[in-house]
Amino acid sequence: MIQFYGEICANHRSAARLGLRAAELEEFVETQYGKVHCTITGTLKANRPAILTYHDVGLNHKSCFETLFNHEDMQEILRHLPVCHIEAPGQHEEANTLPTGYTYPSMDQLSETLPTVIKHFGLKSVIGLGVGAGAFILARFALNHPDMVDGLVLININPNAEGLMDTVANKVSAVCVCIHVYMCDEIQTNHDLVATYHHHIMTTMNQSNVGQFFRSYQSRHTLEVERPVPGGNTNTRTLKCSVLLVVGDSSPAVEAVVDCNSKLNPTKTTLLKMADCGGLPQVDQPGKLTEALKYFIQGLGYMSSSSMTRLRSRTTSSSSVSSFDGSRGRTHTNDLQRSRTHSHNTEEKRGRSHTDVSMDSISNSNVDQAIPKSTEVSCP
């Protein structure tokens, strides 16, 4: 069995070196804080990162990301980059109850399982895509291991500690998890979606394990990040990579995400606020989120402008998104500097840096042109 396991890993790493198509690989990876369930799909290439996903509480990689990754426009991204889905201990479908003596890892400890997974699969680096608790874990990982992360897409991230859990939170249920994901208004109006995820939590997830993950998330420490000040301390603790923050305008995480935006480097961070969207933007608006991901990945230098042709041709004034630099480390243009000046003035008025950018204005310009990264973008 051990020999067979080693052969699988060796073959997969060989495929990575040769740039070959590797069949979907699903396995448990042993880490210092327990086994994590991993699924890798796509073509591994030595000079390309993998998209590494991490789900929210009450979800797994299928329920959290399947709608997004099955969207037709997402296939263009998947032709360029492989994907590594990670599930926290005991959170995969039909998982057995964790052993009685098992102490569930903290958020910080869960973030420290990721270097082991990355090394196990021989990945060069990753572009993190996380939701809620998964976004927090990826942000913590990027803070401690910046050399392993090319970029982060963080949906519904709350960088702050939750404080003392109230009595309801101490007794975790599927209803508690739904309240974590959705606002009360959305629970009352979006019956079908909420009912679907409530059913998923009740029927496919191990309730005891979900409760342990939820309590771990509720007990998290504040993500200690600080917005760098020009000419200030060069050792300021902040995320070094490009970051796309995403939140639905009716999500319970709106204030937390805006707060996170105010603490990050404005030259590397974009806030995407999606209209008519609740606690699961990757499920509510997969097409619009895919557009944002394409621009983000192109900005990191992993998708050429030629591959964006179809996206530009489908762009209309009915949606909004921000474009990013066409390559890593590109010098910003004068337009960018003017936009940052506007962003600075706005920050004084509203306490955070952002610039409104519409999709139609971007689509009528060259996508390689530098567009301000410190932006708030509406997707109506």
N, C-alpha and C positions, 0 to 999 in steps of 0.2 A: 504493500500500500504506500509506504514512504517512497519507494523507488518510483512508483507510478506518479505520485504527487510531484516529485522532483522533475520528472520528465515533462510533465505538463508545463511547469514554470519555465523550464529550460527552453522548451519549444516556443513558448510565448515570448520570451526574451529574444530568442533568435529571430522571430518574426519582427520584433521591434527593430533589431539591428538591420534587417534586410528590407524593411518597409513593406512587408507582406500583409495580406489580409488575415487577421487572426480571428478564428471562430469565437463566438461569445464564450467567455470564461467566467464561471461562477464558482466561488469557493470561499471558505472561511480562512481568514488570516489571523494567526495567533499574535497578539500584542501583549505588552506588559500589563494591560488592563483588561484582558479578556479577548475573546474571539470576535472579530467584526466580519460581517457578511459583505462580500464585494462582488460586483459584477462588472466585467470589462467588455466593451464592444468597440468595434471599429478597427481602423488600420493604425498600428503603432509605428511611429517613425522616430528615428533617433534625433532629428532636429526639430521635433514638434512637441509641445506640451500635450497633456490630456486634460479634458474637462473633468473635474472631480466634483461630484455632487454630494450634498449632505442634506437629508430630509429634516422636516420639523417634527415636533412631538405628535404622536398619534398617527403618523404616516410612515411609509417606507418608500423606497426609491420608485416603486411602481405608482403608487397612489399620489405621490408628490410630483413626479416628473414625467410620467408616461404621456400625458396629454401634450405637453410641450415637445418632447422628443419625437412624438409621432406626427407632429404637424408637418405638412408638406414642405413648408419653407425651411424647416429645421434640417432637412436632409442635405442642403447645401453646406451647412456647417459641419455635419457629420462626415462629409466626404473629405474634409480637411483635417479634422481632429477626432481622436478616439475619446471614449468616455469611460470613466471609472466611477461607478455608483457605490457609495459606502453607506452601510446601515449600522446604526449604533447597536451595541450588544443587546440581543433579544428582541430587536424591532423588526426583523424580517417576517414575512408571512408565515403563519402557522408555527411560530417559534415555540420551543418548549419553555416552560417556566424556568427562570434562572435559579441555580442552586441556592438553597437556604443560606449558606454561609458566604455567598457572593456579595461583596460591597460594590454597589453600582458606582462607576467612575464619575467624578465631577466633570464639569465642562472643560476645565483646564486639562484634566487627565485624558478626556476623549480627544482633545486637540493633539495630544502627544502620541496618539495611536497612528496619526496620519503619516509621519515620516517612515514608520515601519511598513505601512502599506505601499507607499511610494517606492521605497527601496525594494520591497518584495517583488513588485511588478516591473522593476527596472525603468520607471518613468523618469524622463528628463526633468520635468517641472510640471506644474498644474495651473489651470485657470479654474478657480473655485466658483461653484454655483451652489449657494445654500439658502435655505428658507428658515426663518425663525430661529429655533435652537441650532439648526445646522449652519445658519449664517454666522451665529455667534461663535461656534466651534471653529469655523474656517477663518474668521477674523483673528481669533486668538492664535491659531496656527500660523497665520501670516505674520503676526507680530513677533513670534518666537523663531520663525524659520523663513525670513524674507527671501532668502536665496532660492527657495523651492517654489515660490509663487510668482507667476507672471501677471496675474490680474485676479480681481474678485468681483463677482456679481452677487450682492447680498440683498435678499428679499426679506422685508419685515424684520430687519435686525433691531434688537433692543440692546444697546451697549451698557445699560445700567443694571445694577443689582435689583432684585425684586423686593428685597427686604423680608420681613417676617411674613410667612405664608399664613393666610387666614384659614379658618376652620374648613371652609369649602375646599380650598386647594389641598389641604392635608388629606382629604378623602377624595382621591382622584377618581373621576368617572369619565365616560365618553362625553357627557355634557360639559364637564370642565374643559376638556380638550377643545371642544367645538367653540366654547367661549374664548379660549386662548386664540383661536384662528379667526373667528368672526365677531363682528360687532353685534350688539343686541338687535339693531335695526335689520341687519342682514339675516340674522337667524329668523326674524319674523317675516321677511319678504322673500328671501331666496330659499324657499322650502326644499325644492328638489335637490339643489347642490348640497345643502347642509344635511339633508336626510341621507344622501348618498354617502357622505363621509362619516356620518354617525353610524350608518350600517357597516361601513368598512371597518371602523374601529371595533365595533361589537363582534363582528363575525370573523375577521381575518387576523386581527392583532391579539397578542397575548396581553390581557388586561393588567396582570400583575407587572409584567415587564414595562408596559407603557407607563404605568404609575411610577415606577422607579426612574425612568428617563425624565418624566415630567417633574418629579421632585428634584432631580439633579439640576434641571434647567432653572427651576424656581429658586434654587439655592446658589445660583451663580454669583461670582464676584463681578464688580464693575470692570468693563473693558477699559483699562487705563490708557487712553489715547489723548493726545493734545494737539491742537492745531498749530503747525509751525508758524512762527512770526518771521517775516523777512528780516534778515540781519540779526535774528535772535539766536537762541541756543541751537547749535547744529545737531545736538544729541537728543532732541525732542523725540519722545516715544510716539510714533505714529505709524500708520500703514505706509510702506514704501512703494507699493505697487499701485497701478491704476485701479480705481474702484467705481463700480456702478451700483448705486443704491436704488432699490426698486420698492415701491409701495402702492397699493390701491388707495384711491382717495376715500374709500369708506372702510378701510382696514383699521382695526384697533391699534395698529402699530404706527400710525402716521406720525404722532408726536415724537415717538422714540426714534424713528428713522430720521426725521428732521433734526433732532438733537444730535444724532450720530454724524450727520452731514456737517454740523457746525463744529465738530471736533476734529475733522479730518483735513488733510492738506487740500486746499481749494484748487490747486493746479493739477491734482490727480483724481479728483472726485466729481462724479455727476449724480445728481438726484433725479430719478425718473418717477414722477407721480402719475399714475394711470387713472383716468377718469372712468366712471361707471364700472368700477372694479373693487372687489372686496378683499378678503383675507388671503385669497389664492390667485394672484394675478397670472401665474403660469398656467392656471386652469381656466380662469375667466377670459383672459386675453392672450392666448399663446402666440397668435400671429404678430401682434404688436410687440410683445416681448422678444420674439425671434428677430424682428427688425432691429431692435436695440442691441441684441447680442451680436448681430452681424457687424454693425458699426463698431462695437466695442472690440471684437476680435480683430477686425481690420486695423483698428488703431494700435493694436499690439503687434501688428506686422504679420499676422498669420492668415489673412485672406487678402488677395490682390483686388485692386479696384475693378478689374475685369469681371470678377465673380460677383460684383455688386450690381451689375447691369440690370438684372431682373428686378432687384429690389428697388432701384431708382425708378424704373418704368412703372412700378405698381404704387409708387408713393403719391398720395393725394393730400389735400388740405384737411381731410377729415381726421388725420392722426398726426401726432407730434413725437419727435424723438431727437436725440442729440447725436451728431456725428463726432468722431474722435480723430485724433492724429492718424495719418496713414502709416506711420512707422514709429517704433519706440525711439524716444530721445530726440524727436524732431523739434527744431527751434520754432517757437510760436510766432505767428505773423502779427503785423500791426493791428489787424482786425481783432485778434485775440487779446492784445493788450488793451484795446479800447473796450472790449467786452468785459475784461477784468476790472477796468475802472468803473464801469457801470455796476458790476457785481459788488465792488467795494462800497459804493454809495448805497446800494440796496441793503447791504449787510448792516450798515449803520441804522437803517430804518427798521429792519425786521429781525436783526440779530443773527442772520445767517447769510452766507453768500450764495446767490443764485441768479441766473439769467434765463428769461423765457426764450425758448427757441422753437420755432414751428417746423414741421416736417417739410412743408412746401418750400420754405426758404432754403432748406438744406438741399432738397432735391434739385433745385435750380442752380446749385453751385457744384463745384468739383468736390467729391467726397474726400479727396486727399487734402483739401484745404483745412488748416487747423481751425477747429471750432472750440470755444471755451469749454474746458473740462469741469469747471466749477459752475454747474448749471442746475436749475430746476426745470424739468421738462414735463409738460402736460401731454397726456395722450387722450384726447377727448373721444 
